[in-house]
Amino acid sequence: MNLGTQRRITKRIKRVSRRNTPKRHSKGEIVPWTEALFAAEILLLHATPVYYGMGVPPGDGSAVVIIPGFLGTDLYLMELHGWLGRIGYRPYFSGIGLNADCPNLLIQRHLNETIARARVETGRKIHLIGHSLGGVIARSVAGQRPRDVASVITLAAPFRGTVTNKTVLLAAEAVRLRILQEHGQGVLPECYTGRCTCNFINSLSREMPSSVVETAIYTRQDGIVDWRYCMTRNDEVDFEVPGTHIGMAFNASAYAIVAERLARAQVSG
């Protein structure tokens, strides 16, 4: 892809995004159809020097565990996984499978095992990167085990509350009913809602430990969730990029920020 094509793709993403940015911030004004532009973000990513590790701080070999979003698996994070390896980190897929189960159980049965393995194999604290619901899970894990986590980076993750479009809400309710049917007494009645009182929710409500470097990357053109819920409201932690919710996993601007923040959080043990 030549430079002219790259610029045209970038201009189109910004132009369509501006045209569909809500003037007021309410659930009804989230515009999901703009999410189709994520395909352009993948093309743009491959055309940028960042994708090939150029112009970003090098990694130190520490582990980075990446966590997929709602209804996603580790497979769609392969681009992020490969890029982290190219810039000098040791990336790990979460191992949680399909992210459509009780987050508390996903952490206990799968993610904690991945984190423990990464910790042993690298001998250092690990970094967590989560996309969407995966970012919410990442923040909860950091609250549960701060001695093991050096940093948490969230990509369009609504960790301060969930305001989303009706289709996503219906899908979440279907998942909740399946969780209750499958796990029965193994989960709380309010599982998969903000009213749940499990360890996942309790950990999420805590202040981020001062030892953990946090980063929240968001886009105002988010077509899935209200972008305001993806921020900490701390200018030193929050970073805005142009693009889509889905495309955040392939966003060149987000990748550049990720590299800078990981470098800031590098630790020896």
C-alpha positions in Angstrom: 0.0 0.0 0.0 1.5 3.4 -1.0 1.5 6.5 1.0 -1.3 8.1 -1.0 -3.6 5.1 -0.4 -2.8 5.1 3.3 -3.7 8.8 3.6 -7.0 8.3 1.8 -8.0 5.5 4.2 -7.1 7.6 7.2 -9.1 10.6 5.9 -12.1 8.4 5.2 -12.1 6.9 8.7 -11.9 10.4 10.3 -14.5 11.9 7.9 -17.1 9.2 8.5 -16.3 9.1 12.2 -16.9 12.9 12.5 -20.1 12.7 10.6 -21.4 10.1 13.1 -20.1 11.4 16.4 -23.0 11.9 18.8 -23.6 15.5 19.8 -25.1 14.3 23.1 -24.0 11.3 25.0 -26.8 8.8 25.4 -27.3 5.1 24.7 -29.7 5.8 21.8 -27.0 7.8 19.9 -24.4 5.0 19.7 -24.1 4.3 15.9 -23.1 0.6 15.5 -23.0 0.6 11.7 -19.8 2.7 11.7 -18.1 -0.4 13.1 -17.8 -1.7 9.6 -14.9 0.6 9.1 -12.7 -1.6 11.3 -11.6 -3.4 8.1 -10.0 -0.2 6.9 -8.1 0.0 10.2 -6.6 -3.4 9.5 -5.3 -2.2 6.1 -4.0 1.0 7.6 -2.2 -0.9 10.4 -0.3 -3.0 7.9 0.8 0.2 6.1 2.3 1.9 9.1 5.9 1.6 10.4 4.6 0.9 13.9 3.3 -2.5 12.7 6.9 -3.5 11.9 8.3 -2.2 15.1 9.8 0.9 13.7 9.8 4.1 15.8 8.5 2.5 19.0 10.4 1.6 22.2 11.8 -1.9 22.3 10.4 -4.5 24.7 12.4 -6.1 27.5 11.2 -9.7 27.1 8.6 -9.4 29.8 5.2 -11.2 29.4 2.1 -9.5 28.0 -1.2 -11.4 28.4 -3.9 -10.3 26.0 -7.6 -10.8 26.7 -10.4 -10.8 24.1 -13.7 -8.9 24.3 -17.3 -10.0 24.6 -18.1 -13.0 22.4 -14.5 -13.0 21.1 -11.7 -15.5 21.3 -7.9 -15.2 21.3 -7.9 -15.8 17.6 -8.8 -12.2 16.6 -5.9 -10.9 18.7 -3.3 -12.7 16.5 -2.2 -9.4 15.0 -1.6 -7.8 18.4 0.1 -11.0 19.6 2.5 -11.1 16.6 3.2 -7.4 16.9 4.1 -7.6 20.6 6.6 -10.4 19.8 8.2 -8.3 17.0 8.8 -5.3 19.3 10.5 -7.5 22.0 7.9 -8.8 24.4 6.8 -12.3 25.2 3.0 -12.4 24.3 0.6 -14.9 25.8 -3.0 -15.6 24.7 -5.4 -15.5 27.6 -6.5 -19.2 27.2 -10.1 -18.3 28.3 -11.7 -19.6 25.1 -14.9 -17.8 24.1 -15.5 -14.8 26.2 -19.1 -15.6 26.9 -19.1 -16.9 30.5 -19.0 -15.7 34.1 -15.9 -13.5 34.2 -15.1 -14.7 37.7 -15.0 -18.3 36.5 -12.9 -17.4 33.4 -10.3 -15.8 35.7 -10.3 -18.6 38.2 -10.3 -21.5 35.7 -8.2 -20.2 32.9 -6.6 -16.7 33.1 -5.0 -17.2 36.5 -3.2 -20.3 35.1 -1.9 -18.3 32.1 -0.7 -15.5 34.3 1.1 -17.9 36.7 2.8 -19.6 33.7 3.9 -16.3 32.2 5.2 -15.2 35.6 7.3 -18.4 36.0 8.6 -18.5 32.5 9.8 -14.8 32.5 10.6 -14.3 36.1 9.0 -10.9 36.1 5.7 -9.2 36.7 3.4 -9.4 33.7 1.5 -6.8 31.7 -2.2 -7.2 30.8 -3.9 -5.8 27.7 -7.6 -6.3 27.3 -10.0 -5.3 24.5 -13.5 -4.3 25.5 -14.8 -6.7 28.1 -11.3 -8.2 28.1 -10.1 -4.8 29.5 -12.7 -4.9 32.2 -11.4 -8.4 33.2 -7.8 -7.2 33.1 -8.5 -4.4 35.5 -10.3 -6.8 37.9 -7.3 -9.2 37.8 -4.9 -6.4 38.6 -7.0 -5.5 41.6 -6.9 -9.2 42.7 -3.2 -9.8 42.3 -1.2 -6.5 42.1 2.0 -8.3 43.1 2.0 -10.1 39.8 0.9 -7.2 37.5 3.2 -4.4 36.3 0.6 -2.7 34.0 -2.9 -2.8 32.6 -3.9 -1.4 29.2 -7.5 -1.3 28.3 -8.7 -0.9 24.7 -12.2 0.6 24.5 -13.2 -1.1 27.7 -16.2 0.2 29.6 -14.9 -0.5 33.1 -16.8 2.4 34.6 -20.2 1.1 33.6 -22.0 -0.3 30.5 -24.0 1.8 28.2 -24.3 0.1 24.8 -26.6 -0.5 21.9 -29.7 -2.7 22.2 -28.2 -5.6 20.1 -25.3 -6.0 22.5 -27.6 -5.9 25.5 -29.8 -8.7 24.1 -26.7 -10.8 23.4 -25.5 -10.2 27.0 -28.8 -11.2 28.4 -28.8 -14.4 26.3 -25.3 -15.2 27.7 -26.4 -14.5 31.2 -29.3 -16.9 31.0 -27.0 -19.6 29.6 -24.5 -19.0 32.5 -27.3 -19.5 35.0 -28.5 -22.6 33.3 -25.1 -24.2 32.9 -23.5 -23.3 36.3 -26.6 -23.1 38.5 -25.5 -22.7 42.2 -21.9 -22.2 41.0 -22.7 -18.5 40.2 -24.6 -15.8 41.9 -28.2 -15.0 40.7 -27.1 -11.5 39.5 -24.1 -13.0 37.5 -23.2 -11.0 34.4 -24.9 -7.8 35.6 -23.5 -4.8 37.4 -25.4 -5.9 40.5 -23.3 -9.0 41.0 -21.3 -9.1 44.2 -18.7 -11.7 43.2 -14.9 -11.2 43.5 -14.7 -10.0 39.9 -17.0 -7.0 40.6 -15.5 -6.3 44.0 -12.0 -6.3 42.6 -13.1 -4.0 39.7 -14.5 -1.5 42.2 -11.2 -1.0 44.0 -8.7 1.7 43.2 -6.0 0.6 40.9 -2.9 -0.2 43.1 -0.2 2.5 42.8 2.3 -0.1 41.7 0.3 -0.9 38.6 0.8 1.5 35.6 -2.7 1.9 34.0 -3.7 3.1 30.6 -7.1 3.6 29.1 -7.3 4.0 25.3 -10.7 5.0 23.9 -12.4 6.4 20.8 -15.2 8.9 20.6 -16.4 7.1 17.5 -17.2 4.0 19.4 -20.2 2.3 17.9 -20.6 -0.4 20.6 -20.3 1.3 24.0 -20.4 4.8 25.3 -16.8 6.0 25.1 -17.1 8.1 28.3 -17.3 4.8 30.3 -13.9 3.8 28.9 -12.0 6.5 30.7 -10.5 6.9 34.1 -10.9 10.8 34.0 -7.1 11.1 34.6 -5.4 12.9 31.7 -2.2 11.2 32.4 -3.8 7.8 31.9 -6.5 8.3 29.3 -5.6 8.4 25.6 -8.0 9.1 22.7 -7.5 7.7 19.3 -9.6 7.9 16.1 -11.3 4.7 15.0 -13.9 2.1 15.9 -14.6 -0.1 18.9 -13.9 -3.4 17.1 -10.9 -1.9 15.2 -9.2 -1.0 18.5 -7.5 -4.4 18.3 -6.0 -3.3 15.0 -5.5 0.4 15.5 -2.1 1.8 14.6 -2.4 4.8 16.9 -3.4 2.5 19.8 -0.4 0.3 19.1 2.0 3.2 19.3 0.5 4.2 22.7 0.7 0.6 23.9 4.4 0.4 23.0 5.1 3.7 24.9 3.1 2.6 28.0 4.6 -0.8 28.2 8.1 0.7 28.0 7.2 3.0 30.9 6.1 0.0 33.0 9.1 -2.2 32.3 10.2 -3.9 35.5 12.9 -6.3 36.6 10.9 -8.6 38.8 
